[in-house]
């Protein structure tokens, strides 16, 4: 099947507008070198905004002739697009929001490569340097607002959700917006778009101006979760671990909507961090919520957490069903405690330096078949370390479901194998099976073929 395509030349607006000749040369050298493919893939994903597709490999196959090239001019750069998805254009002109997102991709890919990965100032094998790298990437993207009191709510949830759950996420976003709270999500569709869409109406009714709709992603996931058009600040972190750290360092509280393996990965990430002894006294509002139809979903998630991580961890979150107003009120109250705690420690409002994140949550996990088989999925370890390993297991499932390299690995070597103690694997098998049955692994209407095998 052929898809409509468009050629265009675009210029930056709001960022990368004023560049020195040295900076232009560095962008040219980097975008044409080892990062050319990453930049191309991320740009194609941004241009695919609005398409009902969550398969990175299929996206690349749909537009095999797409190309993007940096053009040097005396006062800066232009981007030449060849065979770009027509869905991104209106009457031959690229939508302004998509234009902004493409240059955000260029900004972050180049910055991370030149100033973080290849810089002697960061040793990414050290925990403190990982956090510093996340800070510098976010600061370069101009995300921080120093004097703004805690008001950024991270919303997690699936891109593959039904209409009732999507509508509910909009209602929650609306109530958050009425209380002048801003929204941060993984920037994709579904439960990542709904809260932003609802918050725009809440902000408009309060005449509080344009709200902040921060989207945080990474190259491996962006093709499956193309940035939705409401995102007005987009940041691309280099890997999933730094993306997750960016969420919890910049966000002041988290609302979790129904989702699949990716949402479970996020839940395990934040719970593993909050279970660390150093974070025992830190206020961090965490709410699981959905419509009445999602009540059984959260019962399953709650049971999985109880069976694997124990009773104590359940004290770190609240489950609120079918009550958007209560969700917003609880979050608003929780953010007051966050503000008081940060003031007491003289910590920044815009970046949570006080949060201890164990290096097991920071070092990139590469979901190869061998690494997936060797995960330590047993209870003979500290509970926050078990959470880290469970997080890696679900991260591998996400990779096999939607990421290009993960899908390719499954095609070449067969299913990922997950093995461990029966008291861990039984609940994991039950939860993943429920996700498959509820069509939470892929977009509605798309047949799901498992990428994993549970070995007990």
SEDOVEX-42141 format. One record per atom (N, C-alpha, C): residue in one letter; x, y negated, z negated. Coordinates in steps of 0.2 Angstrom, whole numbers, plus 2048, in hexadecimal, padded with zeros to 3 digits. Each point is the difference from the previous one (the first is absolute). Layout:
N
aXYZ;...
# end
This chain:
456
x804806800;x7FC7FA800;x8047FA800;x7FF7FB804;x8037FA801;x7FD7FA7FB;x8047FC7FD;x7FE7FB7FC;x8027F9803;x7FB7FB7FF;x8027FA803;x8067FC7FD;x8047FD804;x8067FD7FD;x8017F9803;x8047FC7FC;x8017F9802;x8077FE800;x8037FC804;x8067FD7FF;x8007F97FD;x8047FE7FC;x8007F97FD;x8077FE7FE;x8017FA7FF;x8067FD7FD;x7FD7FC7FA;x8028017FA;x7FE7FD7FA;x8057FC7FC;x7FE7FB7FC;x8057FC7FD;x7FE8007F8;x8057FF7FC;x7FF8017F8;x7FC7F97FE;x7FC8017FB;x7FC7FB7FD;x8008017F8;x8037FB7FD;x8008017F8;x8068037FE;x804804804;x8068037FD;x804802806;x8078007FF;x805801806;x7FF7FB805;x7FE7FA7FE;x7FF7FA805;x8077FC801;x8037FF7FB;x8067FD800;x8068047FE;x804802805;x806805800;x8067FD802;x8068017FD;x8067FE803;x802805806;x8057FE804;x802805805;x8038067FD;x8038007FA;x8038067FD;x7FA8047FE;x7FB7FD7FD;x7FA8057FE;x7FD803806;x7FF7FC806;x7FD803806;x804806802;x8077FF800;x804805803;x8008067FB;x7FF7FF7FA;x8008067FB;x7F9804802;x7FB7FC801;x7F9803801;x801804807;x8037FD805;x801804806;x804806800;x8058007FC;x8058057FF;x7FC8067FC;x7FC7FE7FB;x7FD8057FC;x7FA803804;x7FC7FC803;x7FA802803;x801805806;x8067FF803;x802804806;x8058067FE;x8018017FA;x8058057FD;x7FC8067FD;x8038027FA;x7FD8067FD;x7F97FF7FD;x7FD7F97FF;x7FA7FF7FE;x7FB7FF805;x802800807;x7FB7FF805;x7FA804800;x8018077FE;x7FA804800;x7FB7FF7FA;x8037FE7FB;x7FC7FF7FA;x7FC7F9801;x8037FB803;x7FD7FA801;x7FA801806;x802804805;x7FB802805;x7FA8037FD;x8018057FC;x7FA8047FD;x7FC7FC7FB;x8037FC7FC;x7FC7FC7FC;x7FC7FB803;x8047FC805;x7FC7FB804;x7FA803804;x801807803;x7FA803803;x7FB8017FB;x8018027FA;x7FB8017FB;x7FC7FA7FE;x8047FA800;x7FC7FA7FE;x7FC7FE806;x802801806;x7FC7FF806;x7FA804801;x8008067FC;x7FB805801;x7FA7FF7FA;x8017FA7FD;x7FB7FE7FB;x7F9801802;x7FB8037FC;x7F9801802;x7FF806804;x805804801;x7FF807804;x7FF8057FB;x7FB805801;x7FF8057FB;x804806802;x8077FF7FD;x805805801;x8048007FA;x8028067FE;x8048007FA;x806806801;x802800806;x805805802;x8067FC803;x8067FF7FD;x8057FD803;x803803806;x800806800;x803803806;x7FB7FF806;x7FA8017FF;x7FB7FF806;x8007F8802;x8017FC7FB;x8007F9802;x8067FE805;x8068037FF;x805800804;x7FF803807;x7FC805800;x7FF804806;x7FB7FC804;x7FB7FC7FD;x7FB7FC804;x8047FB804;x8057FD7FD;x8037FA804;x807802801;x802805804;x807801801;x8047FB803;x7FD7FC804;x8037FA804;x8017FA7FC;x7FD7FF7FA;x8017FA7FC;x8077FE7FF;x8017FA801;x8077FE7FE;x8007F97FD;x8047FE7FC;x8017F97FD;x8077FE800;x8017FA802;x8077FD801;x8017F97FD;x8057FF7FD;x8017FA7FD;x8047FC805;x7FD7F9802;x8037FC805;x8037FA7FC;x8067FF802;x8037FA7FD;x7FF7F9804;x7FF7FB7FC;x7FF7FA803;x8047FB7FC;x8017FA802;x8047FB7FD;x7FF7FF7F8;x7F97FF7FF;x7FE7FF7F9;x7FD8057FC;x801806803;x7FD8067FC;x7FF806804;x7FB8047FF;x7FE806803;x7F9800803;x7FF804805;x7F9802802;x800808800;x7FA803800;x800807801;x7FC802806;x803804804;x7FC802806;x7FD8077FF;x7FA800801;x7FC8077FF;x7FE803807;x801806801;x7FF803806;x7FB8067FF;x7FB801803;x7FB805800;x7FD8017F8;x7FF7FA7FD;x7FD8007F9;x7F9802800;x7FD8037FB;x7F98017FF;x7FC7FA801;x7FB801805;x7FC7FA802;x7FB7FE7FA;x7FF8057FB;x7FC7FF7FA;x8027FA7FC;x8077FE801;x8027FB7FC;x7FF7F9803;x7FD7FF806;x8007FA804;x7F97FE801;x7FF7F9800;x7F97FE801;x8017FB806;x7FD802806;x8017FC806;x8077FF802;x8048057FF;x807800802;x8047FD7FB;x7FE7FD7FA;x8047FD7FB;x8008057FA;x8068017FD;x8018047FA;x7FD7FC7FA;x7FC8047FC;x7FD7FD7FA;x8057FE7FC;x7FF7FA7FD;x8057FC7FC;x8028047FA;x7FC8047FD;x8028047FA;x804805802;x7FF804806;x805805802;x8067FD802;x8007FA803;x8077FD801;x8047FF7FA;x7FD7FD7FB;x8037FF7F9;x8038077FE;x7FC805800;x8028077FE;x806803804;x8007FF806;x806802804;x8067FD7FE;x8007F97FF;x8067FD7FE;x8028017F9;x7FB8027FB;x8028027FA;x804807800;x7FE804805;x803807801;x8077FE802;x8017FC805;x8077FE802;x8047FD7FA;x7FD7FC7FC;x8047FD7FA;x8028057FB;x7FC8047FF;x8018057FA;x805806803;x7FF802806;x805805802;x8077FE801;x8007F9803;x8077FD800;x8037FF7F9;x7FC7FD7FC;x8037FE7F9;x8028067FC;x7FC805800;x8028067FC;x806803803;x801801807;x806803803;x8067FC7FE;x7FF7F9801;x8067FC7FF;x8027FE7F9;x7FB7FF7FC;x8017FD7FA;x7FF8057FA;x7FE806801;x7FF8057FB;x804806802;x7FE804805;x803806801;x8077FF802;x8027FC804;x8077FF802;x8047FA7FC;x7FD7FF7FA;x8037FB7FC;x8048037FA;x8067FD7FF;x8048037FA;x7FD7FE7F9;x7FC7FB800;x7FD7FD7FA;x7FB8057FD;x7FD805804;x7FB8057FD;x803807801;x8008047FA;x802807800;x7F98037FF;x7FD802805;x7F9803800;x8008077FC;x8058027FE;x8008067FC;x8007FE7F8;x8007FA7FF;x7FF7FE7F9;x7F97FC7FF;x7FD8027FA;x7F97FE7FF;x7FF7F8800;x8057FD7FD;x7FF7F97FF;x8017FC807;x804803804;x8017FD807;x7FA802805;x7FC8057FE;x7FA802804;x7FB7FA7FE;x7FF7FF7FA;x7FC7FB7FE;x8027F9803;x8067FE800;x8027FA802;x7FF800808;x801805803;x7FE800807;x7F97FF802;x7FC8037FC;x7F87FF801;x7FF7F97FF;x8037FD7FA;x7FF7F97FF;x8027FB806;x806801802;x8027FC806;x7FC801806;x7FE806802;x7FC801806;x7F97FC7FF;x7FD8007FA;x7FA7FD7FF;x8017F8800;x8057FE7FD;x8027F97FF;x8017FD807;x804804805;x8017FE806;x7FA7FF804;x7FB8047FF;x7F9800803;x7FC7FA7FD;x8027FD7FB;x7FD7FA7FD;x7F98027FC;x8018067FD;x7FA8037FC;x7FF7FC7FA;x8057FE7FC;x8007FE7F9;x7FD7F9800;x7FB7FF7FB;x7FE7F97FE;x8017FF7F9;x8067FD7FE;x8028007F9;x7FC7FE7FB;x7FC7FA801;x7FC7FE7FB;x7F98027FF;x7FE805805;x7F9803800;x8008057FA;x7FA8007FC;x7FF8057FB;x7FE806803;x8018067FC;x7FF806803;x7F9801802;x7FF801807;x7F9801803;x800805806;x806803801;x800805806;x7FF8077FE;x7FA802803;x7FD8077FF;x802804806;x8048067FE;x802805805;x7FA804801;x7FE802806;x7FA804801;x803806805;x7FF8067FD;x802806803;x7FA804802;x801804805;x7FA805802;x801802807;x7FC804803;x801804806;x7FE7FC806;x804801806;x7FE7FD806;x7FA804803;x7FF8067FE;x7FB805802;x7FB8017FB;x7FB7FB800;x7FB8007FB;x7F97FF804;x7FB8027FD;x7F97FF803;x7FD7F97FF;x7FB7FF803;x7FD7F9800;x7FE7FE7F8;x7FD8047FC;x7FE7FE7FA;x8067FE7FC;x806803800;x8067FF7FC;x8037F9803;x8007FF806;x8027FA803;x7FC7FA7FE;x7FA801800;x7FB7FA7FE;x8017FF7F9;x8018057FC;x8017FF7F9;x8077FC7FF;x805802803;x8067FC800;x8007F9801;x7FB7FE805;x7FF7F9802;x7FD7FD7FA;x7FB8037FD;x7FC7FD7FA;x8057FF7FA;x8058047FF;x8057FF7FB;x8047FA802;x802800806;x8057FA802;x7FC7FA800;x7F9800801;x7FC7FA7FF;x8007FD7F9;x7FF8057FB;x8007FE7F9;x8077FE7FE;x805803802;x8077FD7FF;x8017F9803;x7FE7FF806;x8017FA803;x7FC7FA7FC;x7FA8027FE;x7FC7FB7FC;x8047FE7FA;x8048047FD;x8047FE7FA;x8077FE802;x8017FD806;x8067FD803;x8068057FF;x7FF807801;x805805800;x802801808;x806801801;x803801807;x801808801;x801802806;x800807801;x806802804;x8038067FE;x805803803;x7FF807801;x801802807;x7FE807801;x806803805;x7FF806802;x805803805;x7FF7FE807;x7FB7FB801;x7FF7FC806;x7FC803805;x7FE8077FF;x7FD803806;x7F88007FF;x7FD805803;x7F8800801;x7FD8037F9;x7FA801800;x7FD8037FB;x8007FC7F9;x8028047FB;x8007FD7F9;x8067FB800;x8047FF805;x8057FB800;x7FD7F9803;x7FB801804;x7FD7FA804;x7FA7FE7FC;x7FC8047FD;x7FA7FE7FD;x8017FB7FA;x8048017FB;x8017FB7FB;x8027F9803;x804800805;x8027FA803;x7FA7FC803;x7FC804804;x7FA7FD803;x7FB7FD7FB;x7FF8047FA;x7FC7FE7FB;x8027F97FD;x8078007FF;x8037FB7FC;x7FF7F9804;x801801807;x7FF7FA804;x7FA7FC7FF;x7FA8047FF;x7FA7FD7FE;x8007FD7F9;x8028037FB;x8017FE7FA;x8047F97FF;x805800803;x8057FA801;x7FC7FA803;x7FC802805;x7FD7FB804;x7FA7FD7FC;x7FD8047FC;x7FA7FD7FC;x8037FC7FA;x8068027FE;x8037FC7FA;x8047FA803;x8007FF807;x8047FB803;x8077FF7FD;x8038067FF;x8078007FD;x805801806;x7FE7FE806;x805800805;x801807803;x805801805;x801806803;x8048047FA;x7FD8067FF;x8048047FB;x806804803;x8038037FB;x806804802;x7FE807801;x802802806;x7FE807802;x807803803;x8038037FB;x807803801;x800807802;x803802805;x800807803;x8078027FF;x8018067FD;x8078037FF;x800806804;x805801804;x800807804;x808802801;x801805804;x806802802;x800804806;x806800804;x800802807;x7FD807801;x8018057FB;x7FD806802;x7F88017FF;x7FD7FB7FD;x7F98017FF;x7FC7FB804;x8037FB803;x7FD7FA803;x7FC802806;x802805803;x7FC802806;x7FA8047FE;x8008037FB;x7F98037FD;x7FC7FB7FD;x8037FB7FD;x7FC7FB7FD;x8027F9802;x7FE7FE807;x8017FA803;x7FE7FA7FC;x8037FB7FF;x7FE7FA7FC;x7F97FE802;x7FC7FF7FB;x7F97FD802;x8007F9801;x7FC7FD803;x8007F9802;x8007FB7FB;x7FD8027FA;x7FF7FB7FA;x8077FF7FD;x805804800;x8067FF7FD;x8037FA802;x8027FB7FC;x8037FA802;x8088007FD;x8028057FD;x8078017FE;x802807801;x804801805;x802807801;x8078017FE;x8028067FD;x8078017FE;x801808802;x805801803;x802807802;x8068027FC;x8008047FB;x8058037FC;x803806804;x8078017FE;x803805804;x7FE8087FF;x7FD8017FB;x7FE8077FE;x7FA8007FB;x7FD806800;x7FA8007FB;x8017FE7F9;x8068027FE;x8027FF7F9;x8007F97FE;x8047FC805;x8007F97FF;x7F97FC801;x7FC803804;x7FA7FD801;x7FC8017FA;x8008067FC;x7FC8017FA;x8037FB7FB;x8078007FF;x8027FB7FB;x7FE7F9801;x8007FE807;x7FD7F9801;x7F97FF7FE;x7FC805800;x7F98007FE;x8007FE7F8;x8048047FC;x7FF8007F9;x8047FA7FD;x8057FE804;x8047FA7FD;x7FC7FA802;x7FD7FF805;x7FC7FA802;x7F98007FD;x7FD805800;x7F98017FE;x7FF7FF7F9;x7FB7FE7FD;x7FF7FF7F9;x7FB8057FD;x7FC803805;x7FC8067FE;x7FE804806;x7FD8067FF;x7FF804806;x7F98037FF;x7FC7FF806;x7FA804801;x800805805;x7FE8067FE;x801806805;x7F9802802;x7FF800806;x7FA803804;x801807802;x7FB804802;x801806802;x805801806;x803805801;x805801805;x802807801;x806802803;x802806801;x8078017FD;x804804804;x8078017FD;x8047FA7FF;x7FF7FB804;x8047FA7FF;x7FE7FC7FA;x7FA8007FF;x7FD7FD7F9;x8028037FA;x800807801;x8038047FA;x8077FF7FF;x8047FF805;x8077FE7FF;x8017FA7FD;x7FC7FB801;x8007F97FD;x7FE8017F9;x7FB8047FE;x7FE8017F9;x8058037FC;x804805803;x8058047FC;x8067FB7FF;x8017FC805;x8067FB800;x7FF7FB7FA;x7FA7FD7FF;x7FF7FB7FB;x7FF8047F9;x7FD805800;x7FF8047FA;x8078027FD;x804803805;x8078027FE;x8047FA7FD;x7FF7FA803;x8047FA7FD;x7FD7FE7F9;x7F9800800;x7FE7FE7F9;x8018057FB;x801807802;x8028057FB;x8077FF7FD;x8047FC803;x8077FF7FE;x8007FD7F9;x8048037FB;x7FF7FD7F9;x8027F8800;x8047FE804;x8017F9800;x7FA7FB802;x7FB803803;x7FA7FC802;x7FA8027FC;x8018037FB;x7FB8027FB;x7FB7FA7FE;x8037FA7FF;x7FD7FB7FD;x7FE7FA805;x802802806;x7FE7FB806;x7F9800802;x7FC7FB800;x7FA800803;x800800807;x7FC804803;x800801807;x7F9802802;x7FB7FC801;x7F9802802;x800805806;x7FD8067FF;x7FF805805;x7F9803800;x7FD7FF805;x7F9802801;x7FE804806;x7FD8067FF;x7FE804805;x7F87FF801;x7FE7FE806;x7F97FF801;x7FE802807;x7F9801800;x7FD801807;x7F88007FF;x7FD801805;x7F88017FF;x7FE8067FD;x7FA8017FF;x7FD8067FD;x802806803;x8007FF807;x802806804;x8078037FF;x8047FB7FD;x8078027FF;x8028037F9;x7FA8017FC;x8018027F9;x804806800;x7FE805804;x803807800;x8077FF802;x8027FC804;x8077FF803;x8047FE7FA;x7FE7FB7FC;x8047FE7FA;x8008057FB;x7FB8047FF;x8008067FB;x806805802;x800801807;x805805802;x8077FD7FF;x8017F9801;x8077FD7FF;x8018007F9;x7FB7FE7FC;x8028007F9;x8018077FD;x7FD805802;x8028077FE;x807802802;x8027FE806;x806801803;x8067FD7FB;x7FF7FA7FF;x8047FC7FB;x8018047F9;x7FA8027FE;x8008037F9;x803807800;x7FF804806;x803806800;x808800801;x8027FB804;x807800801;x8047FB7FB;x7FE7FA7FF;x8047FB7FC;x7FD8007F8;x7FB8037FF;x7FE8007F9;x7FB7FA7FE;x7FD8017FA;x7FB7FC7FD;x8027F87FF;x8067FF7FE;x8037FA7FE;x8007FB806;x801802806;x8007FC806;x7FA7FD801;x7FA8037FE;x7FA7FE802;x7FE7F97FC;x8047FF7FB;x7FF7F97FC;x8027FA804;x804801806;x8037FB804;x7FB7FD805;x7FA803801;x7FC7FE805;x7F98017FE;x7FB7FC804;x7F98007FE;x7FD802807;x7FA8047FF;x7FC802806;x7FA7FC7FF;x7FE7FC806;x7FA7FD800;x7FC802806;x7FA8027FF;x7FC803806;x7FB7FB802;x7FF7FE806;x7FA7FC802;x7FF7F97FD;x8057FD7FE;x7FF7F97FC;x8057FB802;x8007FD806;x8057FB802;x8017FB7FB;x7FB7FD7FD;x8007FB7FB;x8058017FB;x7FE8067FD;x8048037FA;x808800802;x801803806;x807801802;x8037F9800;x7FD7FB803;x8037F9801;x8017FD7F9;x7FB8017FB;x8017FD7F9;x8068047FD;x800806800;x8058047FD;x8077FE802;x8017FF807;x8067FE803;x8027F97FD;x7FB7FC801;x8017F97FD;x8038007F9;x7FD8037FC;x8028017F9;x8078037FF;x801805804;x807803800;x8057FC802;x7FF7FB805;x8057FB802;x8017FB7FB;x7FC7FF7FC;x8017FB7FA;x8068037FC;x7FF8077FE;x8058037FC;x807800804;x800801806;x806800804;x8037F97FF;x7FC7FB801;x8037F97FF;x8037FF7FA;x7FD8027FA;x8027FF7FA;x8078047FE;x800806803;x8068057FF;x8067FD804;x7FF7FD806;x8057FD804;x8037FA7FC;x7FB7FC7FE;x8027FA7FC;x8048017FA;x7FE8067FD;x8048027FA;x807802801;x801803806;x807803802;x8037FA804;x7FD7FB802;x8037FB804;x801803807;x7FC804802;x801804807;x7FC7FC805;x802801806;x7FD7FC806;x7F9803801;x7FB7FC802;x7FA802802;x800803807;x8047FE804;x800802807;x804807802;x8048027FB;x804807801;x8018037F9;x7FE8067FF;x8008037F9;x8078037FF;x8057FC7FE;x8068037FE;x8018047FA;x7FB8007FC;x8008047FA;x7FE807800;x7FD802806;x7FD806801;x806805802;x8018057FC;x805805801;x7FE805805;x803801806;x7FF805805;x806805800;x7FF8067FE;x805805801;x802801807;x807802801;x802800806;x7FD806804;x7FD8057FD;x7FC805804;x7FB7FD804;x7FD7FA7FE;x7FB7FD804;x8027FB805;x8077FF800;x8037FB804;x804803806;x8038067FF;x804803806;x7FB803805;x8017FE806;x7FC803805;x800808800;x7FA802801;x7FF807801;x7FF802807;x804804803;x7FF802807;x7FC807800;x7FA800802;x7FC806800;x802805805;x806803800;x802806804;x7FD8067FD;x800805804;x7FD8077FE;x8048027FA;x8077FF800;x8048037FA;x7FE7FB7FA;x8007FA801;x7FF7FB7FA;x7F98027FD;x7FB801804;x7F98017FE;x8008077FC;x804805802;x8008077FD;x8037FF7F9;x8057FC800;x8047FF7FA;x7FE7FB7FA;x7FA7FD801;x7FD7FC7FB;x7FF8047FA;x8027FC7FA;x7FF8037F9;x7F97FF7FE;x7FB805802;x7F97FF7FE;x7FF8057FA;x8027FE7FA;x7FF8047FA;x8007FB7FA;x7FE8027FA;x7FF7FC7FB;x8068007FB;x805803802;x8068007FB;x8047FA802;x7FE7FA7FF;x8037FA802;x7FC7FA7FD;x8037FA7FE;x7FC7FB7FE;x7FB7FE805;x7FA7FE7FD;x7FA7FF804;x8017FB805;x8047FB7FF;x8007FB805;x805802806;x8048057FF;x804803805;x7FB805804;x7FC8047FD;x7FB804803;x7FC7FC805;x7FE7FA7FD;x7FC7FB805;x8047FE806;x8067FF7FF;x8047FE806;x801806805;x8008067FE;x801806804;x7F9801804;x7FA7FF7FC;x7FA801803;x7FF7FA805;x8027FA7FE;x8007FB805;x803802807;x8068037FF;x804802806;x7FC805804;x7FD8057FD;x7FC805803;x7FA7FD805;x7FC7FB7FD;x7FB7FD803;x8037FB806;x8067FD7FF;x8037FC805;x801804806;x8038077FF;x801804805;x7FA802804;x7FA8017FD;x7FA801803;x7FE7FA804;x8017FA7FE;x7FE7FA804;x804800806;x8078027FF;x804800806;x7FE805805;x7FF8067FE;x7FD805805;x7FA7FE803;x7FC7FC7FD;x7F97FE802;x8007FB806;x8047FB7FE;x7FF7FA805;x8077FD802;x8068017FD;x8067FD803;x803804805;x8037FC805;x802803806;x8058067FF;x8057FE7FB;x8068057FF;x7FD8067FC;x7FB7FF7FC;x7FD8067FC;x7FC804805;x7FC7FD804;x7FC804805;x805804804;x8057FD802;x805804805;x8038057FC;x8027FF7F9;x8038067FC;x7FC806800;x7F97FE7FF;x7FB8067FF;x800804807;x8007FC805;x7FF803807;x806805801;x8067FE7FE;x806803801;x8018067FB;x7FF7FF7FA;x8028057FB;x7FA8037FC;x7FA7FE801;x7FA8037FD;x7FE7FC7FA;x7FC8037FC;x7FD7FC7FA;x8057FF7FA;x8007FA7FD;x8037FF7FA;x7FE8057FB;x8058037FC;x7FE8057FA;x8017FC7F9;x7FB8007FC;x8007FE7FA;x7FF8057FB;x8058017FB;x8008057FB;x8027FE7F9;x7FD8037FB;x8017FE7FA;x7FC8057FB;x8007FD7F9;x7FC8047FB;x7F9800802;x7FD8057FF;x7F8801801;x7FC7FB7FD;x8027FE7FA;x7FC7FB7FD;x8017F9803;x8057FF804;x8007FA804;x7FD801807;x802805803;x7FE802807;x7F8801801;x7FD8037FB;x7F9801800;x7FC7F9801;x8017FB7FB;x7FD7FA801;x8017FC806;x807801802;x8027FC807;x7FC803806;x7FF807800;x7FD803805;x7F87FE800;x7FE8007FA;x7F87FE800;x7FF7F9802;x8057FB7FE;x7FF7F9802;x8017FF808;x805803802;x801800808;x7FA803804;x7FE8067FD;x7FA803804;x7FA7FC800;x7FF7FC7FA;x7FA7FC7FF;x8017FA805;x8067FD801;x8017FB805;x7FF802807;x802806802;x7FF803806;x7F8800801;x7FD8037FC;x7F8801800;x7FD7F9801;x8027FB7FC;x7FD7FA800;x8027FB806;x804803804;x8037FC806;x8047FA7FE;x8048017FB;x8047FA7FE;x807801802;x802805804;x807800803;x8017FD806;x7FA7FF804;x8017FD807;x7FA7FB801;x8007FC805;x7FA7FB801;x7FA805802;x7FA7FD7FE;x7FA804801;x7FF802808;x7FE806801;x800802807;x806803803;x8058007FC;x807803802;x8018077FC;x801805804;x8018077FD;x8078007FC;x7FF8027FA;x8078017FC;x803806801;x806801801;x804806800;x8057FF7FB;x8008057FB;x8047FF7FA;x807800802;x8057FC7FC;x807800802;x8048037FA;x7FC8047FB;x8038027FB;x7FE8077FE;x8038047FC;x7FE8067FD;x8028017F9;x7FB8017FB;x8018007F9;x8028087FE;x8068007FD;x8028077FE;x8008007F8;x7FC8047FD;x8008017F9;x8048057FD;
# end
